[in-house]
Structure formats: C-alpha cells, structure tokens
C-alpha cells in the first residue's frame, strides 16, 4: 500500500477546502497533483441545457477498466488529498455504485482522502444510502425555482418529449433525497450556475437550497462548452450584479463557495476590486480557485485517458495504461502549451489565475502573467 498514507484530516469548512489548489501550491512551492476526478459513466437520465459534458453522453456504454488498475494508479499519487466521481450520472446503474463507486470511496476513506460525487440526486434513495459511511461531499446541480424550471432546463437536449409530470416526479425525488440524506448526515453541496436563466433568481434559488438541507451553496458562472456552447453569455457587469444581489439576500450562516469567477485582484477596474473586497470579507463566503489542471486531473474509466478536465473540448494528454498520474501531471504543468497560457498565480491575493474557459471567454487578449494584484 502507499507509503504516503495520510493522517486523519479536518472536517470541511470555510477555512478548510482541500480541493482549492492554492493550499498545495503554498505547501509544495509548485502545483502538484492532489486531486483525481474519475468519470465512471457516460449515461444520464437527464440532458441539461448547460451540461459541460453533454456531448460525451451516450445511450449505452462499453466495459469499464478493472477497478484494480485505477486503485493502483491512485496508490502512486504521492500527495493525494481528494477524489471526485463524476459522469454522466454516476448513480445511474446500481452495478456501477456497488462495483466501482463504493470501493473507490472505501479506498479514499482508508487513506484519509476526502471524496465527492457529482449527482443529480434523482436516483432511488437506496443507492445513495450505500455511500453514507464513506462519502464526504454529495455535489448536486440546482438551478431551479420550481418543477417547471427543472423540466425546461433538465431535458432541453433530451431529443424526445419528456412530460411535465415525469419531470415533476424527478424534481420532487431530488428534493426529498437531499433532505433525507442531509438528515442522515451526508454533506450536501448544491451548485448553482450563474447564467442567462438564473442570474435574476439567485436569492430564491438560495432559499430553496437552504430548505433542502444543503450545508453549502456553490455558485459558478456558466461557460460556453459542450451543450452550453450556444447559450447566451452574461456580461461581466451582469454577473457582478447577480453576485451582489445574492450576497444582499443570502443566509449569512450558510457556507457559500464561489468558484471560477472571472474577476481578479489584478484588475484595474474599481467595480471588480469592490466585488472582490466584499467576497473576501463576507461571513462564511469563500473563493475557490479552479482545481482543473492546477491540482486535479480527470481519468476516463472506460478508456484510461487522462484529461486536464472532464470537459470534452480539451484533448487527452496521457493514459493510465502506460503512465503514472504524477508523471502525466508534471508534463502538463511544465510542457503543455495550453497550460503555459494561464499558469500564473498571486500568493498575496490567494489567486491561481483564470482557467482556460475564463481566459478565452472574457480575456482573450490579456497576458495574466504580466499583471499583479492591485488592491488587497
């Protein structure tokens, strides 16, 4: 077994978020691989219009790689702190839950590694119940104020009609599962995307998430990739206004995590600086740097291909059949031209710079490596 076994680690809180790459960057003096995300299915019962991996979803899929192959590769990751399990809908097939997901979570628990699953929470409760002894974070997407929103957003790309009663049943299942799992001790983190549909509804969505028993509300902008590539894009001013409105009307006792925001301490705009000052000083509000490519890679458990993200528009840069994950990550960090484009950080601002989607969408002509934080 791995000689780098971790000691028991702290509970997740606004002061402890092991998915944020700034922590390991400060500890190691460079970005190292601390987080591994695994795609365990390309199946899903929904087709959300904003899905970042929608183009990769299928109606059927082949054989998965042997569990032992993935466990052996995880064992080799020297600084592993977190794992994430994603899809598709990871809980779609009961066999996947029992034969792949539960063993991976058991491994993480034994090693002292924090774990997360990304699920739409619409599957039977019995599948989620199996995770209760092991899982640290159940991450769900919640962008709705009612069942009609859920129907319109969640099945926008289904390719066939989905009745409102059928969608309502899934919506109710999601809410009931969230409440029940939270009551049974599971940490529910509900993510809302800031997009053309939600940006005026964030306070109402926040209240519903609170009522569902979630411990954390995550807020991330929607970026133009996969199914979302043709959707309307918010301006930076619209996005900032939406964030201010949410902060004005949120529950200050609830942890709010903002991630992948397109606002940076090196901006010369006072409105950007004002928003960042507020985010830094609000109670129970945290800003997470994007882990993808900074301290995390994604492994496709059908092909073994390794990606900087599970988003399909960035090509694989290695495969676990022939290489260690740490070695693949080092090559990405030191040699890959896409990484060199945005590989900057400012320790004083606790900022690891923009990810590739942010840079391409809002700052295509900006050299972030030539900028420095202006106000802290």
C-alpha positions as CSV (number, residue, x, y, z in Angstrom):
1,X,0.0,0.0,0.0
2,X,1.0,3.6,-0.4
3,X,3.8,4.7,1.9
4,X,2.4,8.3,1.8
5,X,-0.7,7.4,3.9
6,X,-2.4,10.5,5.2
7,X,-3.3,11.1,8.9
8,X,-6.9,11.8,9.6
9,X,-7.9,15.2,8.2
10,X,-10.1,18.0,9.3
11,X,-13.8,18.4,8.6
12,X,-14.7,20.5,5.6
13,X,-15.4,24.2,6.5
14,X,-14.9,27.7,5.1
15,X,-11.4,27.5,6.5
16,X,-10.6,24.1,5.0
17,X,-11.3,23.3,1.3
18,X,-8.8,20.7,0.1
19,X,-10.0,21.0,-3.5
20,X,-8.5,24.5,-3.7
21,X,-5.1,24.3,-5.4
22,X,-3.7,27.3,-3.5
23,X,-3.1,25.2,-0.4
24,X,-0.9,22.6,-2.0
25,X,0.8,25.3,-4.1
26,X,1.8,27.1,-0.9
27,X,2.9,23.8,0.8
28,X,4.9,22.5,-2.1
29,X,6.1,25.7,-3.8
30,X,4.6,24.5,-7.1
31,X,1.4,22.9,-8.3
32,X,1.3,19.2,-7.6
33,X,-1.4,16.6,-8.2
34,X,-3.6,16.3,-5.1
35,X,-7.0,15.6,-6.6
36,X,-8.1,12.9,-9.1
37,X,-11.5,13.0,-10.7
38,X,-12.9,9.8,-12.3
39,X,-15.6,9.6,-15.0
40,X,-17.5,6.4,-14.2
41,X,-20.3,6.6,-16.7
42,X,-21.5,8.4,-19.9
43,X,-25.1,7.6,-19.1
44,X,-27.6,10.1,-17.7
45,X,-31.4,10.2,-17.3
46,X,-31.3,14.0,-17.9
47,X,-30.0,16.3,-20.7
48,X,-29.5,19.7,-19.0
49,X,-29.0,22.5,-21.4
50,X,-25.9,23.8,-19.6
51,X,-24.2,20.3,-19.2
52,X,-20.5,20.7,-19.6
53,X,-20.1,17.1,-20.7
54,X,-23.3,16.8,-22.7
55,X,-21.6,16.0,-26.0
56,X,-20.0,12.9,-24.4
57,X,-23.3,11.4,-23.1
58,X,-24.4,8.1,-24.7
59,X,-27.3,5.8,-24.7
60,X,-25.1,2.8,-23.9
61,X,-21.5,2.2,-23.0
62,X,-18.9,-0.5,-23.0
63,X,-16.8,-2.2,-20.3
64,X,-15.1,-0.3,-17.6
65,X,-11.4,-0.7,-16.8
66,X,-10.6,-3.0,-13.9
67,X,-11.1,-1.4,-10.6
68,X,-7.6,-2.5,-9.5
69,X,-6.0,-0.6,-12.4
70,X,-7.4,2.6,-11.1
71,X,-6.7,1.8,-7.4
72,X,-3.1,1.1,-8.3
73,X,-2.7,4.4,-10.1
74,X,-4.3,6.2,-7.1
75,X,-1.8,4.5,-4.8
76,X,1.1,6.0,-6.8
77,X,-0.2,9.6,-6.4
78,X,2.2,10.9,-3.7
79,X,0.2,13.9,-2.5
80,X,-3.4,12.7,-3.0
81,X,-5.9,14.7,-0.9
82,X,-9.2,14.4,-2.7
83,X,-11.0,12.3,-5.2
84,X,-14.2,13.2,-7.2
85,X,-16.5,10.8,-9.1
86,X,-18.5,12.1,-12.0
87,X,-20.3,11.2,-15.2
88,X,-22.9,11.3,-16.7
89,X,-24.9,10.4,-13.7
90,X,-22.6,8.2,-11.5
91,X,-25.6,6.6,-9.7
92,X,-27.4,5.7,-12.9
93,X,-26.6,2.0,-12.7
94,X,-26.8,0.1,-9.4
95,X,-23.9,-2.1,-10.6
96,X,-21.6,0.9,-11.0
97,X,-22.4,2.0,-7.5
98,X,-21.7,-1.3,-5.9
99,X,-18.8,-2.5,-8.0
100,X,-16.9,0.8,-8.7
101,X,-18.1,3.8,-6.6
102,X,-18.3,2.2,-3.2
103,X,-14.9,0.5,-3.5
104,X,-13.3,3.8,-4.6
105,X,-14.9,5.6,-1.6
106,X,-13.8,2.9,0.8
107,X,-10.2,3.4,-0.5
108,X,-10.4,7.1,0.0
109,X,-11.7,6.7,3.5
110,X,-9.0,4.3,4.4
111,X,-6.3,6.6,3.0
112,X,-7.7,9.7,4.7
113,X,-8.6,11.3,1.4
114,X,-11.7,13.5,1.0
115,X,-14.3,12.3,-1.6
116,X,-17.0,13.9,-3.7
117,X,-19.7,12.6,-6.1
118,X,-21.4,14.7,-8.7
119,X,-25.1,13.5,-9.0
120,X,-28.4,14.9,-10.0
121,X,-29.9,13.2,-6.9
122,X,-32.8,11.7,-8.8
123,X,-31.9,8.1,-8.4
124,X,-33.5,5.7,-5.8
125,X,-32.5,6.6,-2.2
126,X,-31.2,3.0,-1.6
127,X,-28.3,3.7,-4.0
128,X,-27.3,6.9,-2.1
129,X,-27.7,5.1,1.2
130,X,-24.8,2.9,0.4
131,X,-22.5,5.9,0.3
132,X,-23.3,7.2,3.8
133,X,-20.4,5.6,5.6
134,X,-17.8,6.8,3.2
135,X,-18.7,9.9,1.2
136,X,-17.6,13.4,2.3
137,X,-19.5,15.6,-0.3
138,X,-22.6,15.0,-2.4
139,X,-22.4,17.6,-5.0
140,X,-25.6,18.4,-6.9
141,X,-26.6,20.9,-9.5
142,X,-29.6,23.1,-8.6
143,X,-30.7,25.9,-11.0
144,X,-34.4,26.0,-10.4
145,X,-37.2,27.8,-8.6
146,X,-39.8,25.1,-9.3
147,X,-40.7,22.0,-11.3
148,X,-41.3,23.9,-14.4
149,X,-37.7,25.3,-14.4
150,X,-36.5,21.8,-13.8
151,X,-38.5,20.4,-16.7
152,X,-37.3,23.1,-19.1
153,X,-33.7,23.1,-18.2
154,X,-33.1,19.5,-17.3
155,X,-34.5,18.0,-20.5
156,X,-33.6,20.7,-23.0
157,X,-31.4,18.4,-25.0
158,X,-33.2,15.1,-24.5
159,X,-34.1,14.6,-28.1
160,X,-37.6,13.4,-27.2
161,X,-40.5,14.8,-25.3
162,X,-40.4,14.5,-21.5
163,X,-43.8,15.1,-19.8
164,X,-44.1,17.6,-17.1
165,X,-45.5,15.1,-14.6
166,X,-42.4,12.8,-15.2
167,X,-40.1,15.8,-14.6
168,X,-42.0,16.9,-11.5
169,X,-41.6,13.4,-10.0
170,X,-37.8,13.6,-10.5
171,X,-37.7,17.1,-9.1
172,X,-39.6,16.0,-6.0
173,X,-37.3,13.0,-5.7
174,X,-34.2,15.2,-5.8
175,X,-35.5,17.5,-3.1
176,X,-36.6,14.6,-0.9
177,X,-33.3,12.8,-1.3
178,X,-31.4,15.9,-0.4
179,X,-33.5,16.4,2.8
180,X,-33.3,12.8,3.8
181,X,-29.6,12.4,3.1
182,X,-28.8,15.6,4.9
183,X,-30.8,14.4,7.9
184,X,-28.9,11.1,7.8
185,X,-25.6,13.0,8.0
186,X,-24.5,13.5,4.4
187,X,-22.8,16.8,3.4
188,X,-24.9,18.2,0.5
189,X,-23.3,20.9,-1.6
190,X,-25.7,22.4,-4.1
191,X,-24.2,24.3,-7.1
192,X,-26.0,27.0,-9.0
193,X,-24.7,28.3,-12.3
194,X,-24.9,32.0,-12.9
195,X,-26.4,32.1,-16.4
196,X,-29.0,33.8,-18.5
197,X,-31.8,31.9,-16.7
198,X,-30.6,32.1,-13.1
199,X,-28.9,35.5,-12.7
200,X,-32.0,37.3,-11.5
201,X,-33.3,34.3,-9.4
202,X,-30.2,33.5,-7.2
203,X,-31.7,34.6,-3.9
204,X,-34.8,32.5,-4.4
205,X,-32.7,29.5,-5.5
206,X,-30.5,30.0,-2.5
207,X,-33.5,29.8,-0.1
208,X,-34.7,26.6,-1.7
209,X,-31.2,25.1,-1.4
210,X,-31.2,26.0,2.3
211,X,-34.6,24.4,2.7
212,X,-33.3,21.2,1.1
213,X,-30.8,20.8,4.0
214,X,-27.7,21.6,2.0
215,X,-24.7,22.6,4.0
216,X,-23.1,24.6,1.3
217,X,-24.2,26.6,-1.7
218,X,-21.7,26.7,-4.5
219,X,-22.0,29.4,-7.2
220,X,-20.1,29.1,-10.5
221,X,-20.6,31.0,-13.8
222,X,-21.7,29.1,-16.8
223,X,-19.1,28.9,-19.5
224,X,-19.6,28.2,-23.2
225,X,-18.6,24.5,-23.5
226,X,-20.4,21.4,-24.8
227,X,-24.2,21.8,-24.5
228,X,-23.8,25.3,-23.2
229,X,-21.6,26.5,-26.1
230,X,-24.6,28.1,-28.0
231,X,-26.3,29.6,-25.0
232,X,-26.4,33.4,-24.2
233,X,-23.4,34.6,-22.3
234,X,-23.7,37.1,-19.4
235,X,-21.6,40.2,-19.4
236,X,-19.2,40.8,-16.6
237,X,-21.4,43.6,-15.2
238,X,-24.5,41.3,-15.3
239,X,-22.6,38.6,-13.4
240,X,-21.3,41.0,-10.8
241,X,-24.8,42.4,-10.2
242,X,-26.1,38.9,-9.7
243,X,-23.5,38.1,-7.2
244,X,-24.1,41.3,-5.2
245,X,-27.8,40.6,-5.2
246,X,-27.3,37.1,-3.9
247,X,-24.9,38.4,-1.2
248,X,-27.6,41.0,-0.2
249,X,-30.2,38.3,0.3
250,X,-28.4,35.2,1.4
251,X,-28.4,33.4,4.7
252,X,-25.1,34.5,6.4
253,X,-24.9,31.3,8.4
254,X,-24.7,29.1,5.3
255,X,-21.3,28.4,3.7
256,X,-21.2,30.0,0.2
257,X,-18.5,28.9,-2.1
258,X,-17.8,30.9,-5.3
259,X,-15.7,29.2,-7.9
260,X,-14.2,30.0,-11.3
261,X,-15.2,33.7,-11.1
262,X,-13.9,35.9,-13.9
263,X,-12.9,38.7,-11.5
264,X,-9.3,39.1,-10.4
265,X,-7.2,41.1,-8.0
266,X,-5.0,42.3,-10.9
267,X,-7.9,44.1,-12.5
268,X,-7.7,47.9,-12.8
269,X,-11.5,48.3,-12.6
270,X,-12.8,49.6,-9.3
271,X,-16.0,47.6,-9.7
272,X,-14.0,44.4,-9.8
273,X,-12.0,45.4,-6.8
274,X,-15.1,46.3,-4.9
275,X,-16.7,42.9,-5.6
276,X,-13.6,41.0,-4.6
277,X,-13.3,43.1,-1.3
278,X,-16.8,42.2,-0.5
279,X,-16.3,38.5,-1.2
280,X,-13.2,38.4,0.9
281,X,-14.9,40.0,3.9
282,X,-18.4,38.4,3.9
283,X,-19.1,35.9,6.7
284,X,-18.9,32.2,5.6
285,X,-18.0,33.1,2.0
286,X,-15.1,31.5,0.2
287,X,-13.5,31.8,-3.2
288,X,-12.2,28.6,-4.7
289,X,-9.5,28.6,-7.4
290,X,-10.3,26.2,-10.2
291,X,-8.7,22.8,-9.5
292,X,-8.6,21.6,-13.1
293,X,-5.1,21.5,-14.3
294,X,-3.8,23.1,-11.2
295,X,-4.0,20.2,-8.8
296,X,-6.5,17.9,-10.5
297,X,-6.8,15.6,-13.5
298,X,-9.8,13.6,-14.8
299,X,-9.5,9.9,-15.7
300,X,-12.0,8.3,-18.1
301,X,-12.5,4.8,-16.6
302,X,-13.5,3.4,-19.9
303,X,-10.5,4.4,-22.0
304,X,-7.9,5.3,-19.3
305,X,-7.4,8.6,-21.0
306,X,-6.3,11.5,-18.7
307,X,-7.7,15.0,-19.2
308,X,-7.0,18.3,-17.5
309,X,-10.8,18.5,-17.1
310,X,-13.8,16.3,-17.8
311,X,-14.8,18.9,-20.4
312,X,-14.6,17.3,-23.8
313,X,-13.0,20.1,-25.8
314,X,-9.5,19.7,-24.4
315,X,-7.7,16.6,-25.7
316,X,-6.4,13.9,-23.5
317,X,-2.7,14.2,-22.7
318,X,-1.9,10.7,-21.3
319,X,-3.3,7.3,-20.4
320,X,-3.1,5.3,-17.2
321,X,-2.4,2.1,-19.1
322,X,1.2,3.2,-19.6
323,X,2.0,6.2,-17.2
324,X,1.7,7.3,-13.6
325,X,-0.7,10.1,-12.9
326,X,2.0,12.2,-11.2
327,X,4.2,11.9,-14.3
328,X,1.4,12.9,-16.7
329,X,0.6,15.9,-14.4
330,X,4.2,17.1,-14.4
331,X,4.3,17.0,-18.1
332,X,1.1,19.0,-18.3
333,X,2.4,21.6,-15.9
334,X,5.9,22.0,-17.5
335,X,5.4,21.4,-21.2
336,X,1.8,21.7,-22.4
337,X,1.3,24.9,-24.3
338,X,-2.3,25.4,-23.1
339,X,-1.2,25.3,-19.5
340,X,1.6,27.8,-20.2
341,X,-1.0,30.2,-21.4
342,X,-2.7,30.6,-17.9
343,X,-0.1,29.2,-15.5
344,X,0.1,32.1,-13.2
345,X,-0.6,32.8,-9.5
346,X,-0.5,35.6,-7.0
347,X,0.0,34.4,-3.4
348,X,-0.9,37.7,-1.9
349,X,-4.3,37.5,-3.5
350,X,-4.7,33.8,-3.0
351,X,-5.3,33.6,-6.7
352,X,-4.2,30.9,-9.2
353,X,-5.3,32.9,-12.2
354,X,-8.0,32.2,-14.8
355,X,-8.8,28.8,-16.2
356,X,-8.7,28.3,-19.9
357,X,-12.5,28.8,-20.3
358,X,-12.4,32.1,-18.4
359,X,-9.4,33.4,-20.3
360,X,-10.9,32.5,-23.7
361,X,-14.4,33.9,-23.0
362,X,-13.6,37.2,-21.2
363,X,-9.9,37.9,-21.5
364,X,-8.7,36.5,-24.9
365,X,-6.0,39.2,-25.3
366,X,-4.9,39.6,-21.7
367,X,-1.5,38.3,-20.5
368,X,-2.2,37.4,-16.9
369,X,1.4,36.6,-16.3
370,X,2.3,40.3,-16.8
371,X,-0.2,41.5,-14.2
372,X,-0.1,41.8,-10.5
373,X,-2.6,42.3,-7.7
374,X,-3.5,45.9,-7.3
375,X,-5.6,46.1,-4.1
376,X,-5.8,43.6,-1.3
